[in-house]
Amino acid sequence: MDADENPPTDPEAAVDALADHLTATAERPIPPATNRWLGEAEAVARDAATDGLAEGTRRKRVQQVADLLAEADPTGDAVADDHIAAAEACCAVILGE
């Protein structure tokens, strides 16, 4: 997944894209402290992308991802930062912000 793609406008597609963008950060050279925040955000995003999850639960998970991303320090890697920005945009689509 390219980090510079526009986020999907459909919330269901945005949930999948959110998880994909965070998975992509795992392949980047990121400081360990920041990587812990991103790893937790990725796990919660994968849970949010699970089929059959209640909509309220999905929104709660996505809000948790947004909160985790807000706590993460800068990565020092432009590609990872682009994926994080794209993930934040996906959160906004899903949460209707």
Biopython code that builds the backbone (N, CA, C, O; Angstrom):
import numpy as np
from Bio.PDB.StructureBuilder import StructureBuilder

atoms = [
    (1, "MET", "N", (0.845, -1.171, 0.000)),
    (1, "MET", "CA", (0.000, 0.000, 0.000)),
    (1, "MET", "C", (0.888, 1.230, 0.000)),
    (1, "MET", "O", (1.813, 1.339, 0.804)),
    (2, "ASP", "N", (0.603, 2.151, -0.901)),
    (2, "ASP", "CA", (1.346, 3.401, -0.960)),
    (2, "ASP", "C", (0.815, 4.367, 0.083)),
    (2, "ASP", "O", (-0.395, 4.500, 0.267)),
    (3, "ALA", "N", (1.723, 5.032, 0.757)),
    (3, "ALA", "CA", (1.329, 5.961, 1.812)),
    (3, "ALA", "C", (0.691, 7.220, 1.264)),
    (3, "ALA", "O", (-0.051, 7.899, 1.975)),
    (4, "ASP", "N", (0.971, 7.544, 0.001)),
    (4, "ASP", "CA", (0.459, 8.799, -0.549)),
    (4, "ASP", "C", (-0.904, 8.656, -1.215)),
    (4, "ASP", "O", (-1.397, 9.612, -1.813)),
    (5, "GLU", "N", (-1.521, 7.483, -1.123)),
    (5, "GLU", "CA", (-2.866, 7.306, -1.663)),
    (5, "GLU", "C", (-3.862, 8.071, -0.797)),
    (5, "GLU", "O", (-3.673, 8.191, 0.413)),
    (6, "ASN", "N", (-4.915, 8.586, -1.413)),
    (6, "ASN", "CA", (-5.979, 9.225, -0.641)),
    (6, "ASN", "C", (-6.705, 8.158, 0.167)),
    (6, "ASN", "O", (-6.863, 7.029, -0.298)),
    (7, "PRO", "N", (-7.150, 8.507, 1.376)),
    (7, "PRO", "CA", (-7.866, 7.503, 2.169)),
    (7, "PRO", "C", (-9.206, 7.173, 1.530)),
    (7, "PRO", "O", (-9.833, 8.040, 0.922)),
    (8, "PRO", "N", (-9.646, 5.939, 1.661)),
    (8, "PRO", "CA", (-10.970, 5.584, 1.137)),
    (8, "PRO", "C", (-12.044, 6.440, 1.802)),
    (8, "PRO", "O", (-11.919, 6.805, 2.971)),
    (9, "THR", "N", (-13.083, 6.753, 1.063)),
    (9, "THR", "CA", (-14.182, 7.536, 1.639)),
    (9, "THR", "C", (-15.217, 6.636, 2.305)),
    (9, "THR", "O", (-16.024, 7.106, 3.108)),
    (10, "ASP", "N", (-15.197, 5.354, 1.980)),
    (10, "ASP", "CA", (-16.098, 4.380, 2.591)),
    (10, "ASP", "C", (-15.492, 3.914, 3.917)),
    (10, "ASP", "O", (-14.363, 3.424, 3.929)),
    (11, "PRO", "N", (-16.212, 4.054, 5.026)),
    (11, "PRO", "CA", (-15.647, 3.660, 6.322)),
    (11, "PRO", "C", (-15.173, 2.209, 6.391)),
    (11, "PRO", "O", (-14.157, 1.928, 7.027)),
    (12, "GLU", "N", (-15.885, 1.285, 5.753)),
    (12, "GLU", "CA", (-15.458, -0.120, 5.794)),
    (12, "GLU", "C", (-14.119, -0.306, 5.097)),
    (12, "GLU", "O", (-13.249, -1.019, 5.597)),
    (13, "ALA", "N", (-13.951, 0.333, 3.946)),
    (13, "ALA", "CA", (-12.673, 0.255, 3.236)),
    (13, "ALA", "C", (-11.581, 0.975, 4.022)),
    (13, "ALA", "O", (-10.421, 0.563, 4.001)),
    (14, "ALA", "N", (-11.949, 2.041, 4.707)),
    (14, "ALA", "CA", (-10.972, 2.797, 5.493)),
    (14, "ALA", "C", (-10.439, 1.978, 6.664)),
    (14, "ALA", "O", (-9.285, 2.148, 7.058)),
    (15, "VAL", "N", (-11.262, 1.089, 7.228)),
    (15, "VAL", "CA", (-10.797, 0.229, 8.325)),
    (15, "VAL", "C", (-9.697, -0.699, 7.823)),
    (15, "VAL", "O", (-8.675, -0.870, 8.488)),
    (16, "ASP", "N", (-9.901, -1.294, 6.660)),
    (16, "ASP", "CA", (-8.875, -2.171, 6.092)),
    (16, "ASP", "C", (-7.611, -1.385, 5.758)),
    (16, "ASP", "O", (-6.500, -1.842, 6.029)),
    (17, "ALA", "N", (-7.782, -0.200, 5.166)),
    (17, "ALA", "CA", (-6.634, 0.636, 4.813)),
    (17, "ALA", "C", (-5.873, 1.070, 6.063)),
    (17, "ALA", "O", (-4.643, 1.123, 6.058)),
    (18, "LEU", "N", (-6.603, 1.380, 7.130)),
    (18, "LEU", "CA", (-5.979, 1.764, 8.398)),
    (18, "LEU", "C", (-5.029, 0.669, 8.868)),
    (18, "LEU", "O", (-3.872, 0.935, 9.191)),
    (19, "ALA", "N", (-5.522, -0.548, 8.902)),
    (19, "ALA", "CA", (-4.693, -1.672, 9.341)),
    (19, "ALA", "C", (-3.499, -1.867, 8.414)),
    (19, "ALA", "O", (-2.392, -2.133, 8.881)),
    (20, "ASP", "N", (-3.709, -1.738, 7.109)),
    (20, "ASP", "CA", (-2.616, -1.915, 6.146)),
    (20, "ASP", "C", (-1.530, -0.854, 6.315)),
    (20, "ASP", "O", (-0.341, -1.167, 6.246)),
    (21, "HIS", "N", (-1.932, 0.395, 6.534)),
    (21, "HIS", "CA", (-0.940, 1.462, 6.721)),
    (21, "HIS", "C", (-0.107, 1.223, 7.975)),
    (21, "HIS", "O", (1.104, 1.445, 7.971)),
    (22, "LEU", "N", (-0.744, 0.777, 9.036)),
    (22, "LEU", "CA", (0.013, 0.533, 10.262)),
    (22, "LEU", "C", (0.905, -0.695, 10.135)),
    (22, "LEU", "O", (1.990, -0.729, 10.714)),
    (23, "THR", "N", (0.469, -1.694, 9.393)),
    (23, "THR", "CA", (1.322, -2.852, 9.130)),
    (23, "THR", "C", (2.570, -2.424, 8.363)),
    (23, "THR", "O", (3.663, -2.933, 8.609)),
    (24, "ALA", "N", (2.400, -1.489, 7.438)),
    (24, "ALA", "CA", (3.528, -1.011, 6.635)),
    (24, "ALA", "C", (4.582, -0.308, 7.488)),
    (24, "ALA", "O", (5.761, -0.318, 7.133)),
    (25, "THR", "N", (4.184, 0.299, 8.601)),
    (25, "THR", "CA", (5.177, 0.971, 9.447)),
    (25, "THR", "C", (6.095, -0.032, 10.133)),
    (25, "THR", "O", (7.216, 0.312, 10.507)),
    (26, "ALA", "N", (5.636, -1.261, 10.302)),
    (26, "ALA", "CA", (6.454, -2.279, 10.968)),
    (26, "ALA", "C", (7.701, -2.618, 10.167)),
    (26, "ALA", "O", (8.672, -3.137, 10.718)),
    (27, "GLU", "N", (7.680, -2.331, 8.881)),
    (27, "GLU", "CA", (8.810, -2.633, 8.005)),
    (27, "GLU", "C", (9.816, -1.488, 7.935)),
    (27, "GLU", "O", (10.809, -1.586, 7.216)),
    (28, "ARG", "N", (9.577, -0.415, 8.663)),
    (28, "ARG", "CA", (10.405, 0.782, 8.596)),
    (28, "ARG", "C", (11.324, 0.875, 9.816)),
    (28, "ARG", "O", (11.019, 0.317, 10.870)),
    (29, "PRO", "N", (12.458, 1.586, 9.669)),
    (29, "PRO", "CA", (13.363, 1.780, 10.811)),
    (29, "PRO", "C", (12.825, 2.873, 11.742)),
    (29, "PRO", "O", (12.987, 4.065, 11.479)),
    (30, "ILE", "N", (12.197, 2.451, 12.811)),
    (30, "ILE", "CA", (11.530, 3.371, 13.737)),
    (30, "ILE", "C", (12.119, 3.165, 15.130)),
    (30, "ILE", "O", (12.399, 2.031, 15.516)),
    (31, "PRO", "N", (12.312, 4.248, 15.894)),
    (31, "PRO", "CA", (12.829, 4.095, 17.258)),
    (31, "PRO", "C", (11.937, 3.157, 18.091)),
    (31, "PRO", "O", (10.716, 3.166, 17.938)),
    (32, "PRO", "N", (12.542, 2.357, 18.960)),
    (32, "PRO", "CA", (11.775, 1.371, 19.730)),
    (32, "PRO", "C", (10.596, 1.947, 20.513)),
    (32, "PRO", "O", (9.527, 1.337, 20.542)),
    (33, "ALA", "N", (10.766, 3.092, 21.139)),
    (33, "ALA", "CA", (9.666, 3.660, 21.929)),
    (33, "ALA", "C", (8.469, 3.979, 21.043)),
    (33, "ALA", "O", (7.329, 3.696, 21.411)),
    (34, "THR", "N", (8.721, 4.561, 19.893)),
    (34, "THR", "CA", (7.637, 4.879, 18.958)),
    (34, "THR", "C", (7.054, 3.601, 18.377)),
    (34, "THR", "O", (5.844, 3.498, 18.175)),
    (35, "ASN", "N", (7.912, 2.634, 18.111)),
    (35, "ASN", "CA", (7.461, 1.376, 17.527)),
    (35, "ASN", "C", (6.487, 0.650, 18.449)),
    (35, "ASN", "O", (5.580, -0.031, 17.971)),
    (36, "ARG", "N", (6.657, 0.785, 19.753)),
    (36, "ARG", "CA", (5.716, 0.154, 20.694)),
    (36, "ARG", "C", (4.318, 0.747, 20.532)),
    (36, "ARG", "O", (3.335, 0.006, 20.504)),
    (37, "TRP", "N", (4.215, 2.078, 20.426)),
    (37, "TRP", "CA", (2.913, 2.721, 20.216)),
    (37, "TRP", "C", (2.300, 2.254, 18.906)),
    (37, "TRP", "O", (1.114, 1.930, 18.842)),
    (38, "LEU", "N", (3.123, 2.222, 17.861)),
    (38, "LEU", "CA", (2.610, 1.836, 16.546)),
    (38, "LEU", "C", (2.227, 0.361, 16.507)),
    (38, "LEU", "O", (1.247, -0.007, 15.859)),
    (39, "GLY", "N", (2.989, -0.482, 17.190)),
    (39, "GLY", "CA", (2.657, -1.902, 17.241)),
    (39, "GLY", "C", (1.326, -2.151, 17.928)),
    (39, "GLY", "O", (0.530, -2.978, 17.484)),
    (40, "GLU", "N", (1.093, -1.427, 19.017)),
    (40, "GLU", "CA", (-0.189, -1.563, 19.709)),
    (40, "GLU", "C", (-1.322, -1.036, 18.831)),
    (40, "GLU", "O", (-2.392, -1.641, 18.762)),
    (41, "ALA", "N", (-1.083, 0.095, 18.160)),
    (41, "ALA", "CA", (-2.098, 0.656, 17.259)),
    (41, "ALA", "C", (-2.408, -0.320, 16.128)),
    (41, "ALA", "O", (-3.565, -0.478, 15.738)),
    (42, "GLU", "N", (-1.373, -0.972, 15.603)),
    (42, "GLU", "CA", (-1.582, -1.949, 14.528)),
    (42, "GLU", "C", (-2.443, -3.114, 15.015)),
    (42, "GLU", "O", (-3.357, -3.543, 14.311)),
    (43, "ALA", "N", (-2.159, -3.624, 16.207)),
    (43, "ALA", "CA", (-2.933, -4.750, 16.738)),
    (43, "ALA", "C", (-4.402, -4.373, 16.919)),
    (43, "ALA", "O", (-5.291, -5.157, 16.587)),
    (44, "VAL", "N", (-4.655, -3.188, 17.438)),
    (44, "VAL", "CA", (-6.035, -2.743, 17.640)),
    (44, "VAL", "C", (-6.709, -2.515, 16.288)),
    (44, "VAL", "O", (-7.889, -2.826, 16.123)),
    (45, "ALA", "N", (-5.965, -1.974, 15.321)),
    (45, "ALA", "CA", (-6.526, -1.746, 13.983)),
    (45, "ALA", "C", (-6.884, -3.069, 13.313)),
    (45, "ALA", "O", (-7.920, -3.171, 12.655)),
    (46, "ARG", "N", (-6.037, -4.078, 13.475)),
    (46, "ARG", "CA", (-6.341, -5.404, 12.914)),
    (46, "ARG", "C", (-7.619, -5.952, 13.551)),
    (46, "ARG", "O", (-8.446, -6.552, 12.864)),
    (47, "ASP", "N", (-7.780, -5.751, 14.840)),
    (47, "ASP", "CA", (-8.998, -6.184, 15.520)),
    (47, "ASP", "C", (-10.204, -5.441, 14.952)),
    (47, "ASP", "O", (-11.256, -6.040, 14.728)),
    (48, "ALA", "N", (-10.054, -4.141, 14.721)),
    (48, "ALA", "CA", (-11.155, -3.340, 14.170)),
    (48, "ALA", "C", (-11.548, -3.810, 12.776)),
    (48, "ALA", "O", (-12.701, -3.658, 12.372)),
    (49, "ALA", "N", (-10.603, -4.376, 12.044)),
    (49, "ALA", "CA", (-10.866, -4.834, 10.679)),
    (49, "ALA", "C", (-11.472, -6.237, 10.630)),
    (49, "ALA", "O", (-11.742, -6.754, 9.546)),
    (50, "THR", "N", (-11.688, -6.853, 11.785)),
    (50, "THR", "CA", (-12.259, -8.196, 11.850)),
    (50, "THR", "C", (-13.696, -8.196, 11.333)),
    (50, "THR", "O", (-14.497, -7.337, 11.701)),
    (51, "ASP", "N", (-14.008, -9.157, 10.487)),
    (51, "ASP", "CA", (-15.380, -9.297, 9.982)),
    (51, "ASP", "C", (-16.327, -9.635, 11.128)),
    (51, "ASP", "O", (-15.965, -10.359, 12.056)),
    (52, "GLY", "N", (-17.536, -9.104, 11.050)),
    (52, "GLY", "CA", (-18.570, -9.424, 12.013)),
    (52, "GLY", "C", (-18.491, -8.648, 13.317)),
    (52, "GLY", "O", (-19.267, -8.909, 14.236)),
    (53, "LEU", "N", (-17.576, -7.706, 13.411)),
    (53, "LEU", "CA", (-17.450, -6.903, 14.625)),
    (53, "LEU", "C", (-18.587, -5.889, 14.681)),
    (53, "LEU", "O", (-18.903, -5.261, 13.671)),
    (54, "ALA", "N", (-19.195, -5.726, 15.830)),
    (54, "ALA", "CA", (-20.283, -4.757, 15.989)),
    (54, "ALA", "C", (-19.768, -3.353, 15.680)),
    (54, "ALA", "O", (-18.627, -3.019, 15.999)),
    (55, "GLU", "N", (-20.612, -2.538, 15.060)),
    (55, "GLU", "CA", (-20.198, -1.198, 14.641)),
    (55, "GLU", "C", (-19.703, -0.354, 15.812)),
    (55, "GLU", "O", (-18.705, 0.354, 15.678)),
    (56, "GLY", "N", (-20.375, -0.417, 16.944)),
    (56, "GLY", "CA", (-19.944, 0.345, 18.114)),
    (56, "GLY", "C", (-18.566, -0.077, 18.602)),
    (56, "GLY", "O", (-17.751, 0.756, 18.999)),
    (57, "THR", "N", (-18.320, -1.372, 18.566)),
    (57, "THR", "CA", (-17.016, -1.894, 18.965)),
    (57, "THR", "C", (-15.950, -1.460, 17.974)),
    (57, "THR", "O", (-14.848, -1.080, 18.368)),
    (58, "ARG", "N", (-16.277, -1.516, 16.686)),
    (58, "ARG", "CA", (-15.329, -1.094, 15.652)),
    (58, "ARG", "C", (-14.940, 0.374, 15.857)),
    (58, "ARG", "O", (-13.759, 0.717, 15.808)),
    (59, "ARG", "N", (-15.929, 1.235, 16.084)),
    (59, "ARG", "CA", (-15.647, 2.661, 16.295)),
    (59, "ARG", "C", (-14.784, 2.869, 17.545)),
    (59, "ARG", "O", (-13.886, 3.712, 17.552)),
    (60, "LYS", "N", (-15.061, 2.101, 18.596)),
    (60, "LYS", "CA", (-14.266, 2.206, 19.818)),
    (60, "LYS", "C", (-12.815, 1.834, 19.541)),
    (60, "LYS", "O", (-11.898, 2.515, 20.000)),
    (61, "ARG", "N", (-12.606, 0.760, 18.794)),
    (61, "ARG", "CA", (-11.248, 0.328, 18.450)),
    (61, "ARG", "C", (-10.536, 1.395, 17.620)),
    (61, "ARG", "O", (-9.367, 1.699, 17.858)),
    (62, "VAL", "N", (-11.243, 1.957, 16.653)),
    (62, "VAL", "CA", (-10.623, 2.978, 15.801)),
    (62, "VAL", "C", (-10.276, 4.215, 16.631)),
    (62, "VAL", "O", (-9.239, 4.838, 16.403)),
    (63, "GLN", "N", (-11.120, 4.572, 17.576)),
    (63, "GLN", "CA", (-10.793, 5.703, 18.457)),
    (63, "GLN", "C", (-9.554, 5.384, 19.284)),
    (63, "GLN", "O", (-8.725, 6.262, 19.526)),
    (64, "GLN", "N", (-9.423, 4.128, 19.721)),
    (64, "GLN", "CA", (-8.221, 3.722, 20.455)),
    (64, "GLN", "C", (-6.984, 3.871, 19.575)),
    (64, "GLN", "O", (-5.940, 4.328, 20.040)),
    (65, "VAL", "N", (-7.100, 3.484, 18.303)),
    (65, "VAL", "CA", (-5.982, 3.634, 17.368)),
    (65, "VAL", "C", (-5.615, 5.105, 17.236)),
    (65, "VAL", "O", (-4.439, 5.463, 17.306)),
    (66, "ALA", "N", (-6.616, 5.957, 17.045)),
    (66, "ALA", "CA", (-6.358, 7.394, 16.907)),
    (66, "ALA", "C", (-5.651, 7.937, 18.150)),
    (66, "ALA", "O", (-4.727, 8.743, 18.040)),
    (67, "ASP", "N", (-6.082, 7.499, 19.318)),
    (67, "ASP", "CA", (-5.457, 7.949, 20.567)),
    (67, "ASP", "C", (-4.009, 7.468, 20.665)),
    (67, "ASP", "O", (-3.134, 8.220, 21.094)),
    (68, "LEU", "N", (-3.756, 6.230, 20.273)),
    (68, "LEU", "CA", (-2.391, 5.697, 20.296)),
    (68, "LEU", "C", (-1.492, 6.450, 19.321)),
    (68, "LEU", "O", (-0.348, 6.769, 19.645)),
    (69, "LEU", "N", (-2.006, 6.732, 18.137)),
    (69, "LEU", "CA", (-1.210, 7.468, 17.153)),
    (69, "LEU", "C", (-0.885, 8.871, 17.649)),
    (69, "LEU", "O", (0.191, 9.397, 17.367)),
    (70, "ALA", "N", (-1.798, 9.471, 18.377)),
    (70, "ALA", "CA", (-1.565, 10.813, 18.915)),
    (70, "ALA", "C", (-0.448, 10.810, 19.964)),
    (70, "ALA", "O", (0.205, 11.831, 20.177)),
    (71, "GLU", "N", (-0.230, 9.679, 20.612)),
    (71, "GLU", "CA", (0.803, 9.568, 21.645)),
    (71, "GLU", "C", (2.179, 9.221, 21.082)),
    (71, "GLU", "O", (3.188, 9.416, 21.760)),
    (72, "ALA", "N", (2.232, 8.712, 19.862)),
    (72, "ALA", "CA", (3.500, 8.264, 19.280)),
    (72, "ALA", "C", (4.399, 9.457, 18.951)),
    (72, "ALA", "O", (3.940, 10.473, 18.429)),
    (73, "ASP", "N", (5.673, 9.314, 19.262)),
    (73, "ASP", "CA", (6.657, 10.336, 18.918)),
    (73, "ASP", "C", (6.968, 10.267, 17.427)),
    (73, "ASP", "O", (6.648, 9.272, 16.775)),
    (74, "PRO", "N", (7.586, 11.311, 16.879)),
    (74, "PRO", "CA", (7.987, 11.266, 15.469)),
    (74, "PRO", "C", (8.899, 10.065, 15.208)),
    (74, "PRO", "O", (9.676, 9.655, 16.071)),
    (75, "THR", "N", (8.787, 9.518, 14.010)),
    (75, "THR", "CA", (9.545, 8.309, 13.691)),
    (75, "THR", "C", (10.936, 8.591, 13.158)),
    (75, "THR", "O", (11.834, 7.763, 13.311)),
    (76, "GLY", "N", (11.133, 9.743, 12.535)),
    (76, "GLY", "CA", (12.401, 10.018, 11.880)),
    (76, "GLY", "C", (12.510, 9.352, 10.521)),
    (76, "GLY", "O", (13.570, 9.385, 9.896)),
    (77, "ASP", "N", (11.433, 8.751, 10.061)),
    (77, "ASP", "CA", (11.403, 8.067, 8.765)),
    (77, "ASP", "C", (10.240, 8.635, 7.959)),
    (77, "ASP", "O", (9.084, 8.518, 8.364)),
    (78, "ALA", "N", (10.546, 9.251, 6.819)),
    (78, "ALA", "CA", (9.512, 9.927, 6.021)),
    (78, "ALA", "C", (8.433, 8.965, 5.540)),
    (78, "ALA", "O", (7.253, 9.318, 5.534)),
    (79, "VAL", "N", (8.814, 7.767, 5.140)),
    (79, "VAL", "CA", (7.828, 6.804, 4.642)),
    (79, "VAL", "C", (6.892, 6.380, 5.775)),
    (79, "VAL", "O", (5.677, 6.319, 5.589)),
    (80, "ALA", "N", (7.450, 6.091, 6.931)),
    (80, "ALA", "CA", (6.616, 5.719, 8.084)),
    (80, "ALA", "C", (5.693, 6.869, 8.463)),
    (80, "ALA", "O", (4.516, 6.658, 8.754)),
    (81, "ASP", "N", (6.231, 8.090, 8.460)),
    (81, "ASP", "CA", (5.404, 9.254, 8.791)),
    (81, "ASP", "C", (4.248, 9.410, 7.812)),
    (81, "ASP", "O", (3.142, 9.775, 8.209)),
    (82, "ASP", "N", (4.498, 9.133, 6.532)),
    (82, "ASP", "CA", (3.423, 9.203, 5.529)),
    (82, "ASP", "C", (2.350, 8.151, 5.803)),
    (82, "ASP", "O", (1.158, 8.426, 5.672)),
    (83, "HIS", "N", (2.776, 6.948, 6.184)),
    (83, "HIS", "CA", (1.806, 5.894, 6.509)),
    (83, "HIS", "C", (1.002, 6.260, 7.763)),
    (83, "HIS", "O", (-0.195, 5.983, 7.840)),
    (84, "ILE", "N", (1.656, 6.873, 8.725)),
    (84, "ILE", "CA", (0.952, 7.293, 9.940)),
    (84, "ILE", "C", (-0.064, 8.378, 9.610)),
    (84, "ILE", "O", (-1.192, 8.346, 10.101)),
    (85, "ALA", "N", (0.330, 9.336, 8.782)),
    (85, "ALA", "CA", (-0.613, 10.392, 8.371)),
    (85, "ALA", "C", (-1.800, 9.790, 7.630)),
    (85, "ALA", "O", (-2.939, 10.213, 7.825)),
    (86, "ALA", "N", (-1.532, 8.799, 6.775)),
    (86, "ALA", "CA", (-2.618, 8.135, 6.048)),
    (86, "ALA", "C", (-3.516, 7.367, 7.016)),
    (86, "ALA", "O", (-4.736, 7.353, 6.851)),
    (87, "ALA", "N", (-2.921, 6.730, 8.025)),
    (87, "ALA", "CA", (-3.711, 6.011, 9.032)),
    (87, "ALA", "C", (-4.590, 6.984, 9.813)),
    (87, "ALA", "O", (-5.749, 6.685, 10.100)),
    (88, "GLU", "N", (-4.043, 8.141, 10.154)),
    (88, "GLU", "CA", (-4.837, 9.153, 10.859)),
    (88, "GLU", "C", (-5.997, 9.637, 9.991)),
    (88, "GLU", "O", (-7.094, 9.883, 10.493)),
    (89, "ALA", "N", (-5.751, 9.773, 8.686)),
    (89, "ALA", "CA", (-6.826, 10.178, 7.766)),
    (89, "ALA", "C", (-7.903, 9.097, 7.701)),
    (89, "ALA", "O", (-9.092, 9.410, 7.638)),
    (90, "CYS", "N", (-7.497, 7.835, 7.716)),
    (90, "CYS", "CA", (-8.471, 6.738, 7.728)),
    (90, "CYS", "C", (-9.308, 6.782, 9.006)),
    (90, "CYS", "O", (-10.520, 6.575, 8.962)),
    (91, "CYS", "N", (-8.666, 7.049, 10.137)),
    (91, "CYS", "CA", (-9.410, 7.172, 11.401)),
    (91, "CYS", "C", (-10.468, 8.262, 11.282)),
    (91, "CYS", "O", (-11.603, 8.081, 11.724)),
    (92, "ALA", "N", (-10.102, 9.389, 10.687)),
    (92, "ALA", "CA", (-11.044, 10.501, 10.539)),
    (92, "ALA", "C", (-12.237, 10.099, 9.680)),
    (92, "ALA", "O", (-13.369, 10.478, 9.978)),
    (93, "VAL", "N", (-11.995, 9.332, 8.614)),
    (93, "VAL", "CA", (-13.089, 8.862, 7.755)),
    (93, "VAL", "C", (-14.021, 7.956, 8.557)),
    (93, "VAL", "O", (-15.241, 8.112, 8.505)),
    (94, "ILE", "N", (-13.454, 7.025, 9.285)),
    (94, "ILE", "CA", (-14.246, 6.046, 10.035)),
    (94, "ILE", "C", (-15.046, 6.717, 11.146)),
    (94, "ILE", "O", (-16.204, 6.377, 11.386)),
    (95, "LEU", "N", (-14.415, 7.670, 11.813)),
    (95, "LEU", "CA", (-15.057, 8.339, 12.946)),
    (95, "LEU", "C", (-15.922, 9.520, 12.518)),
    (95, "LEU", "O", (-16.572, 10.155, 13.347)),
    (96, "GLY", "N", (-15.924, 9.808, 11.217)),
    (96, "GLY", "CA", (-16.766, 10.880, 10.697)),
    (96, "GLY", "C", (-16.285, 12.265, 11.074)),
    (96, "GLY", "O", (-17.090, 13.180, 11.245)),
    (97, "GLU", "N", (-14.982, 12.425, 11.202)),
    (97, "GLU", "CA", (-14.421, 13.730, 11.589)),
    (97, "GLU", "C", (-14.023, 14.543, 10.382)),
    (97, "GLU", "O", (-13.535, 15.664, 10.526)),
]
sb = StructureBuilder()
sb.init_structure("model")
sb.init_model(0)
sb.init_chain("A")
sb.init_seg("    ")
for serial, (resi, resn, name, xyz) in enumerate(atoms, 1):
    if name == "N":
        sb.init_residue(resn, " ", resi, " ")
    sb.init_atom(name, np.array(xyz, "f"), 0.0, 1.0, " ", f" {name:<3s}", serial, name[0])
structure = sb.get_structure()
